[in-house]
Amino acid sequence: MATWKLTLEYKGTKYQGWQEQTKGKTVQGELRRAAEDLFQERVDLGGSGRTDAGVHALAQVAHLRASRKKPERILMQELNDRLPADIHILKVEPAPERFHARHSALTRYYLYQISTRKSAFAKDFIWWIKRPLDFPRMEECLRLFAGRHDFASFSEKPEEQGSTLVEVEEIRAARLEDMILVRIGASHFLWKMVRRVIGVTVQVGAGELEVSTVRQFLEERTNQVGQWTAPSSGLFLEKVLYTGDGPPLLLRPALPVFSIV
């Protein structure tokens, strides 16, 4: 079997997430249709992880296996010609037959974009917060999540997640003019975990929650956190690391919201 590693970007607004479902359009479903139309056979296709409905990707990784080999350049061109405009393959690389986009991944990084002003253009890519935000308080809150914690309070249906222990390897924020960016890196994430971390952090920044209360959410399981789940529009799968890869360095917006007047 010929095996390739695909790196792709997509706008998740119109999709029910990455993973194929019986109903609704998904990114994996569109990619499978393109690949099977090209190869005229059933292919093996998997991603590095799920992204929820409305979540975007700057560099999702997938593996593709088919019975016939094709040059990487031709494969990328042929697949992109068959994909809708909001899904685009950035790179195609040959991979060992045992390469698996999810099982071989070491670390995943997510980027969240908050805008402190309304944007006529970036609605699908930000969470616009009308209330004033205290950025130092938000940074203080985010530091709570670094390291190994039980994120059951921050997960949808934690009883279905297996272990809810997650080690957050990196969590940092930056303020750039009208934007607040947050990056979170870990080996894996629970369902809706990132969006709930962002949600309570915004509540802290707005003065609606205390940092000590968020600490309690990590120490004692609660179902309160779901009410503060951040919208999917501001979330991007930023990068997936495999053996030999370096982490993302510069924290920068996927699509900036800057004032020019």
N, C-alpha and C positions, 0 to 999 in steps of 0.2 A: 504493500500500500504506500502510495505517495502521501507525505504528510507536510503540511505547511503551517507556519505561525503567521496569523493575520493580526495586524494592528489597525483598528478602525475608530473613527469618530462618528458620533451621531447626535442629532437633536432629538431628544426623547419625547417632545411635547405631544406628538400624535400617536405614541405607542404605549401599549400596556406593559412596558418594561422590556428587558432583554429576553427573558425565557419564553419559549413557545408555550402557547395556551390553546385550549380547544376553541375559545372565542376571543376575538380581538386581534389586532395587528401587533406583532412584536418584532423587535430588531432581529432576533435569531431566526424568526420565521421568514423575514424578508431575505436575509442572507442565505438561508437554506434554499429558498426558491431560486435565487440567482445561481447558486452553485449547482443545484441539480438540473437546472435548465442548461447550464454550460456542459456538464459532464454526462448528462442523460442517464443518470443512475442515482441511487440512494447514496448519500455521503454521510460521513461521520463528522459532526460539527458540535463544538462545545465552547463555552466562554469561560473567562477567568472568574466570573461571578455574576450574580443577578444584579440588575439595576431595576428599581421600581418604576411604575408608571410615571412618566413625565421627567425622569432623571436622564441627564445627558452623559456623554462620555467624550473625553478628549483623547483617550488612548485605551479603549477596551482591547483585550487580547482574546483571540479565538484560535482553536486548532481546527484544521480542515483535512480530512483524509478521503482520498478517492483512489480508484484502481489504476488510473492513468496519470502519468506525469505531464506537467506543463511548465514551461519556463515561468519564473516568478513574475517577470514584467508583463508577459501576456496574460497570466492568470489575473493579476491585479486589474489590468485594463478591461478584460472581459467581464469580470465581476462588477466593476464600477459602472460599466455600460448597462448592466442589468439591474442595478440598485436604484432606489428612489433618491431624489436629490438630498434628502436629509440624512442619508447614510453614506459614508465614504471610506474606502479602504486606503489607509496611509502607507502601508508597507506590507509586503509579502516576503517571507523568508522560509527557506527549507528548514525542516525540523526533523529530529529523530522520530521514528515511528511510535515510540513510547511517550512522546511529548504530549502532555495534557494541560490545556490552558488553566484549568482550576487547580489540579493536584500538584502541578509543577510550580505554581506561583508561591513566592515567599512573602511578599508584602503588597498591600493595596493602599493607595492614597486617594482620598476624596478631597475635593475643593468645594467650599460653599461660598456663594456670593450674596452679600447683603448690600442693598443700596439705601442710602439715607436721603435720597431724593427720588421723586417720581421720574421715570424715563419713558419717553414716547416710543422708544425702539427696543428696549431690553427687557420688557415684561416677562418674556418666556425664560429668561436666564438669571433672574434675580429674585430676592425677596425684598420688597420695598417696605421699610419700617418708617412709619410716620412719626413715632415718638422719638424724642431725643435719647441717645444711647450713651452710657458712660463706658467708654472703651477700656480704661484701666480695670474697672469692675468685671467686664467681660473676660479680660485676660486672666484675672484672678480666678474666675470660675472655670475657665478652660484648663488651668493648671491642675485642677482636681482630678481630671480624667486621665492624666498621664500615668503610665505604669499599668499594673495588672489589677483589674477590678471585676466585680460581678456587676454586669450591665443589665441584669434582669429587669430592673425598673425602666430601662430605656429601650426595651425590645417589645415588639408586638408579638403576642402569644409566646412568651418565653418558655412555656412548658413544651413547645414543639421545636425548640431550638437546640436540644441537646445541652451541652455545657454553655452556660451564659458568662463564663469567665473569658475576658478578652484583655490582651496586653496591648495598650496603645503605645506605640513606639515613638510617635511624633504627634504633637498637637501645638499649633501656633497660629497666631492671627497677625494681620497687618491692616493698617488703615491707610488707604490711598484716596485722597480727595473725598469723593462722595461714596466710597465703597469701603466695606469691611470684609476682608477675606479670611477664611478659616481653612486650614489644612489639617486633616487627620489621617495618620498612617498606622496600620495595624496588619497583622497576618490575616485576619478575617473580621467580619462585622456581622452583627445580628440584624434581623429584620427591623428597619426603621431606626436603628441605633444612631446613626449620624444625624438624622433630621431631628431626633429628640434631644441629643446633646446640644445642637444649635438652638433648638427652641427654648430650652431652659436657660441657656446662656443669654439669649436676647431678653428673656424675662428679668434676669439679673441686671443686665445693662439698662433696662427700662425702669428699674427700681421696684419691680413687682415681686421679686424673690430675693431672698438673702443667700449668700454663698454657703452659709452654714446649713440651710435647708437643702441645697443641692447635694452637699456632702452626705446628708441623711439619706437621700435617694440612692446613693451608692452603697450605703451601709445596711439599709433596711428595704426590703422589697415593697414596692407600692405601685398602684395602678393610676396614680395621679398624673404621671408625666405625659401620658398620651395626649392630653388636652393641649399641650404646647408643641406638638409635632410641627416642625417647620415645613413649608410647602416644598414640593419636589422641584419646582422651577429653578431654584438656586443651586441645585446639587449637581456636581460633575464627578464622574470617575476620572481622576486625573492621570494616574499612572499605575502600572502593575509591574512589580519587580520579579525577575527570575535570576538564577545563578549568573553572576558576573555583571548584573545591572547596578547602576548607582541610583540613589534616591533623587527626587526632584529637588532643586536647590532654590532658585529664585521663586518667591511667592508672588505671583502676578495674576491678574484677572484673565479669565477665559474670554470674556467680552466686556470691555471696560465701560463704566458710566462716569465720565468726567465732564465737568463744566467747562465750556469754552467762551462763556460770556462773563 
